[in-house]
């Protein structure tokens, strides 16, 4: 099952996974805007409709949860699709005894500074309400693993597009080919357990280190081939330029000076 199938990434996944021989149940609150790929069925379902979601349990063997409002919005706007919807998706996975691949985001950690290289177990520092909902989804994954043994993979997706278009993307780009490699790894690795993976290609300027070779994800692409046309492009503002989340960090930002890197002062004295 693929939620968010009518969105930009959803359509890429539907087409590419169907061509790989995957049979997909596509769902979205919006109609599918193209011809539904072979081996796929589309149903219009609201993620926040709990009864409609849970009714799918007998048909589902794995869930790709990509449905959400995918940009920054007011909290009341993201509550239904991103928070209630994520809760319903994880409960569907539990009812179906199916693993779930959750489309998290780099915006769950966006207020880390660009000078810091992050591991998968870094502190969450969401850069807005959208990033906050992705941090919530990652915590749902951990709760359902600890309490119910539900297998999950949370993908902290960087910038997934055909090609990077900003200097920041030299660090965050995830090619469509590498996205499919990452999804296939999450669907096939045994056991999956409860994992977090950076949704990023093999960019030499990446801010994120990968440790989980056991997942089987081997990214092949590198944004560096676009460096000549991108690295001289200006950042929109100093706040965006400071943080890994880029422009999302500057929305409604009104601090007089940057927050400290460490939330707990005693960590500054650790060896």
DOKEDREN-112354 format. One record per residue (C-alpha): residue number from 0; residue in three letters; z, y, x. Coordinates in steps of 0.001 Angstrom, whole numbers, always signed. Layout:
<atoms>
(NUM; ALA; (Z; Y; X)),
...
</atoms>
This chain:
<atoms>
(0; UNK; (+0; +0; +0)),
(1; UNK; (-909; +3475; +1259)),
(2; UNK; (+784; +6494; -310)),
(3; UNK; (-766; +9923; +117)),
(4; UNK; (-4179; +8278; +110)),
(5; UNK; (-6021; +11360; -1171)),
(6; UNK; (-4858; +13547; +1721)),
(7; UNK; (-6765; +14153; +4943)),
(8; UNK; (-4996; +11451; +6961)),
(9; UNK; (-4808; +9157; +3960)),
(10; UNK; (-8590; +9141; +3649)),
(11; UNK; (-8967; +8419; +7356)),
(12; UNK; (-6534; +5507; +7087)),
(13; UNK; (-8127; +4125; +3927)),
(14; UNK; (-11616; +4107; +5419)),
(15; UNK; (-10662; +2815; +8857)),
(16; UNK; (-8180; +156; +7741)),
(17; UNK; (-10557; -1109; +5051)),
(18; UNK; (-13258; -1454; +7682)),
(19; UNK; (-10744; -3511; +9715)),
(20; UNK; (-10506; -5958; +6818)),
(21; UNK; (-7280; -4669; +5261)),
(22; UNK; (-6994; -4826; +1460)),
(23; UNK; (-5313; -1605; +345)),
(24; UNK; (-3652; -317; -2785)),
(25; UNK; (-4177; +3448; -2540)),
(26; UNK; (-1844; +5812; -4397)),
(27; UNK; (-1549; +9568; -4738)),
(28; UNK; (-597; +12177; -7316)),
(29; UNK; (-4102; +13655; -6879)),
(30; UNK; (-7340; +11837; -7615)),
(31; UNK; (-9118; +10219; -4681)),
(32; UNK; (-11823; +12772; -3783)),
(33; UNK; (-14365; +10327; -2364)),
(34; UNK; (-15824; +6931; -3162)),
(35; UNK; (-12977; +4423; -2887)),
(36; UNK; (-13664; +2193; +142)),
(37; UNK; (-14471; -1498; -347)),
(38; UNK; (-11432; -3780; -597)),
(39; UNK; (-9380; -829; -1886)),
(40; UNK; (-8000; +35; -5310)),
(41; UNK; (-6807; +3536; -6230)),
(42; UNK; (-4031; +4363; -8695)),
(43; UNK; (-2704; +7799; -9529)),
(44; UNK; (+1073; +7603; -9071)),
(45; UNK; (+3680; +10279; -8496)),
(46; UNK; (+6042; +9388; -5648)),
(47; UNK; (+8921; +10885; -7631)),
(48; UNK; (+8254; +8507; -10568)),
(49; UNK; (+10765; +5841; -9648)),
(50; UNK; (+9810; +3359; -12375)),
(51; UNK; (+6108; +3534; -11520)),
(52; UNK; (+6841; +3065; -7834)),
(53; UNK; (+9195; +99; -8203)),
(54; UNK; (+6807; -1611; -10621)),
(55; UNK; (+4448; -2128; -7665)),
(56; UNK; (+6835; -4452; -5825)),
(57; UNK; (+5078; -7741; -6753)),
(58; UNK; (+1791; -6424; -5336)),
(59; UNK; (+3013; -5009; -2029)),
(60; UNK; (+3269; -6776; +1346)),
(61; UNK; (+3579; -3679; +3563)),
(62; UNK; (+3834; +58; +2901)),
(63; UNK; (+2255; +2938; +4771)),
(64; UNK; (+4201; +5913; +3448)),
(65; UNK; (+2064; +8968; +4184)),
(66; UNK; (+2600; +10729; +848)),
(67; UNK; (+4346; +14129; +1011)),
(68; UNK; (+3812; +17842; +935)),
(69; UNK; (+2553; +18031; +4484)),
(70; UNK; (+3219; +21665; +5400)),
(71; UNK; (+6168; +24031; +5200)),
(72; UNK; (+7277; +24858; +1639)),
(73; UNK; (+10409; +26000; -162)),
(74; UNK; (+13108; +23351; -479)),
(75; UNK; (+12665; +22976; -4243)),
(76; UNK; (+8979; +22183; -3662)),
(77; UNK; (+9547; +19422; -1101)),
(78; UNK; (+12492; +17861; -2941)),
(79; UNK; (+10395; +15728; -5284)),
(80; UNK; (+7568; +14403; -3108)),
(81; UNK; (+9291; +14381; +290)),
(82; UNK; (+12904; +13439; -423)),
(83; UNK; (+12975; +11667; -3794)),
(84; UNK; (+9554; +10226; -2992)),
(85; UNK; (+10729; +8851; +354)),
(86; UNK; (+13796; +7334; -1302)),
(87; UNK; (+11579; +5617; -3876)),
(88; UNK; (+9213; +4352; -1169)),
(89; UNK; (+12060; +2775; +786)),
(90; UNK; (+13513; +1247; -2371)),
(91; UNK; (+10070; -170; -3160)),
(92; UNK; (+9941; -1694; +329)),
(93; UNK; (+13381; -3210; -213)),
(94; UNK; (+12407; -4636; -3615)),
(95; UNK; (+9148; -6046; -2222)),
(96; UNK; (+10791; -7321; +994)),
(97; UNK; (+8042; -5444; +2821)),
(98; UNK; (+8085; -3525; +6080)),
(99; UNK; (+7435; +193; +5824)),
(100; UNK; (+5676; +2536; +8228)),
(101; UNK; (+6958; +6039; +7578)),
(102; UNK; (+4892; +9080; +8521)),
(103; UNK; (+7547; +11241; +10148)),
(104; UNK; (+6604; +14318; +12162)),
(105; UNK; (+7183; +16200; +15385)),
(106; UNK; (+8653; +18868; +13100)),
(107; UNK; (+11765; +16683; +12805)),
(108; UNK; (+12451; +17668; +16431)),
(109; UNK; (+10545; +20972; +16532)),
(110; UNK; (+13353; +23214; +17784)),
(111; UNK; (+13521; +21443; +21149)),
(112; UNK; (+12116; +23738; +23805)),
(113; UNK; (+8813; +22948; +25449)),
(114; UNK; (+10423; +22744; +28885)),
(115; UNK; (+12317; +19602; +27770)),
(116; UNK; (+10759; +16133; +27842)),
(117; UNK; (+12070; +14040; +24958)),
(118; UNK; (+12806; +10351; +24501)),
(119; UNK; (+12677; +8583; +21138)),
(120; UNK; (+16472; +8819; +20785)),
(121; UNK; (+16611; +12604; +21192)),
(122; UNK; (+18630; +14734; +18793)),
(123; UNK; (+16868; +15748; +15605)),
(124; UNK; (+16187; +19499; +15521)),
(125; UNK; (+14006; +20124; +12454)),
(126; UNK; (+12108; +23392; +12413)),
(127; UNK; (+11949; +23908; +8633)),
(128; UNK; (+12359; +22208; +5275)),
(129; UNK; (+9323; +20012; +5913)),
(130; UNK; (+10789; +18797; +9210)),
(131; UNK; (+14154; +18354; +7510)),
(132; UNK; (+12604; +15958; +4994)),
(133; UNK; (+11115; +13943; +7860)),
(134; UNK; (+14511; +13722; +9564)),
(135; UNK; (+15873; +12504; +6217)),
(136; UNK; (+13205; +9800; +6086)),
(137; UNK; (+14105; +8602; +9588)),
(138; UNK; (+17764; +8400; +8561)),
(139; UNK; (+16762; +6468; +5433)),
(140; UNK; (+14999; +4006; +7703)),
(141; UNK; (+18150; +3531; +9780)),
(142; UNK; (+20372; +3181; +6699)),
(143; UNK; (+18100; +577; +5119)),
(144; UNK; (+17961; -1361; +8386)),
(145; UNK; (+21732; -1341; +8906)),
(146; UNK; (+22567; -2098; +5273)),
(147; UNK; (+19606; -4160; +4040)),
(148; UNK; (+17751; -5432; +7131)),
(149; UNK; (+14611; -3554; +6056)),
(150; UNK; (+12066; -3382; +8882)),
(151; UNK; (+10517; +37; +9506)),
(152; UNK; (+8569; +2117; +11972)),
(153; UNK; (+8958; +5900; +11854)),
(154; UNK; (+5984; +7665; +13435)),
(155; UNK; (+6761; +11136; +14757)),
(156; UNK; (+3193; +12311; +14361)),
(157; UNK; (+2126; +15205; +16553)),
(158; UNK; (-1223; +16803; +15693)),
(159; UNK; (-3491; +14160; +14207)),
(160; UNK; (-7038; +15457; +13994)),
(161; UNK; (-10536; +14669; +15188)),
(162; UNK; (-10001; +17083; +18079)),
(163; UNK; (-7312; +19550; +19201)),
(164; UNK; (-7850; +23205; +18345)),
(165; UNK; (-4853; +24972; +19967)),
(166; UNK; (-3336; +24991; +23447)),
(167; UNK; (-198; +23373; +21993)),
(168; UNK; (-2297; +20403; +20929)),
(169; UNK; (-2879; +19482; +24578)),
(170; UNK; (+659; +18081; +24350)),
(171; UNK; (+784; +16943; +20711)),
(172; UNK; (-2671; +15567; +19871)),
(173; UNK; (-3006; +12145; +18232)),
(174; UNK; (-6614; +11000; +17905)),
(175; UNK; (-7713; +9124; +14809)),
(176; UNK; (-8482; +6077; +16954)),
(177; UNK; (-4980; +6088; +18423)),
(178; UNK; (-3465; +6550; +14959)),
(179; UNK; (-5179; +3339; +13843)),
(180; UNK; (-3959; +1552; +16986)),
(181; UNK; (-427; +2703; +16216)),
(182; UNK; (-606; +1599; +12568)),
(183; UNK; (-2016; -1816; +13497)),
(184; UNK; (+772; -2286; +16037)),
(185; UNK; (+3372; -1495; +13384)),
(186; UNK; (+1799; -3903; +10911)),
(187; UNK; (+1526; -6848; +13304)),
(188; UNK; (+4375; -6760; +15834)),
(189; UNK; (+7043; -9415; +15329)),
(190; UNK; (+9818; -8627; +14901)),
(191; UNK; (+9495; -4961; +13968)),
(192; UNK; (+13162; -4130; +13465)),
(193; UNK; (+13894; -428; +13060)),
(194; UNK; (+11843; +1669; +15475)),
(195; UNK; (+10810; +5233; +16143)),
(196; UNK; (+7533; +5914; +17947)),
(197; UNK; (+5875; +9102; +19075)),
(198; UNK; (+2637; +9588; +17175)),
(199; UNK; (+762; +10945; +20160)),
(200; UNK; (-2194; +9988; +22313)),
(201; UNK; (-2039; +9412; +26058)),
(202; UNK; (-1926; +13144; +26816)),
(203; UNK; (-1025; +13998; +30377)),
(204; UNK; (+737; +17158; +29112)),
(205; UNK; (+2794; +15317; +26493)),
(206; UNK; (+6378; +16447; +25905)),
(207; UNK; (+7348; +12957; +24732)),
(208; UNK; (+8073; +9783; +26710)),
(209; UNK; (+7306; +6341; +25287)),
(210; UNK; (+9703; +3517; +26127)),
(211; UNK; (+8890; +815; +23573)),
(212; UNK; (+6123; -1187; +25230)),
(213; UNK; (+7137; -4112; +23014)),
(214; UNK; (+5593; -2354; +20025)),
(215; UNK; (+2164; -3061; +21495)),
(216; UNK; (+823; +468; +21095)),
(217; UNK; (-1432; +1459; +23965)),
(218; UNK; (-2974; +4904; +23344)),
(219; UNK; (-6393; +5395; +24886)),
(220; UNK; (-7252; +9064; +24348)),
(221; UNK; (-6170; +12218; +26200)),
(222; UNK; (-6409; +15801; +24950)),
(223; UNK; (-7036; +16946; +28527)),
(224; UNK; (-10781; +16669; +28024)),
(225; UNK; (-10459; +19741; +25760)),
(226; UNK; (-8279; +21732; +28172)),
(227; UNK; (-11020; +24026; +29417)),
(228; UNK; (-11622; +25506; +25995)),
(229; UNK; (-7998; +25538; +24785)),
(230; UNK; (-5516; +26341; +27547)),
(231; UNK; (-6375; +30050; +27649)),
(232; UNK; (-5922; +30557; +23897)),
(233; UNK; (-2932; +32804; +23132)),
(234; UNK; (+164; +31662; +21262)),
(235; UNK; (+710; +33455; +17944)),
(236; UNK; (+4200; +34771; +18862)),
(237; UNK; (+7034; +34248; +21395)),
(238; UNK; (+9069; +31981; +19114)),
(239; UNK; (+6171; +29613; +18524)),
(240; UNK; (+5453; +29603; +22259)),
(241; UNK; (+9018; +28583; +23118)),
(242; UNK; (+9441; +25538; +20894)),
(243; UNK; (+7681; +22216; +20464)),
(244; UNK; (+7234; +22751; +16721)),
(245; UNK; (+5003; +25759; +17343)),
(246; UNK; (+4302; +28064; +14374)),
(247; UNK; (+6687; +26212; +12043)),
(248; UNK; (+9631; +27444; +14121)),
(249; UNK; (+8685; +31092; +13553)),
(250; UNK; (+8660; +30893; +9735)),
(251; UNK; (+11662; +32917; +8429)),
(252; UNK; (+13072; +33051; +11982)),
(253; UNK; (+15612; +35874; +12321)),
(254; UNK; (+17843; +35023; +15287)),
(255; UNK; (+18412; +37837; +17765)),
(256; UNK; (+18232; +35400; +20682)),
(257; UNK; (+17343; +31705; +21109)),
(258; UNK; (+19909; +29075; +20221)),
(259; UNK; (+21396; +27115; +23148)),
(260; UNK; (+19703; +23873; +24099)),
(261; UNK; (+22897; +21840; +23596)),
(262; UNK; (+24750; +21876; +20284)),
(263; UNK; (+27948; +20655; +21958)),
(264; UNK; (+29049; +22854; +24900)),
(265; UNK; (+30740; +19985; +26729)),
(266; UNK; (+27353; +18328; +27176)),
(267; UNK; (+26346; +21097; +29570)),
(268; UNK; (+28912; +19710; +32027)),
(269; UNK; (+27801; +16085; +31839)),
(270; UNK; (+26343; +14500; +34950)),
</atoms>
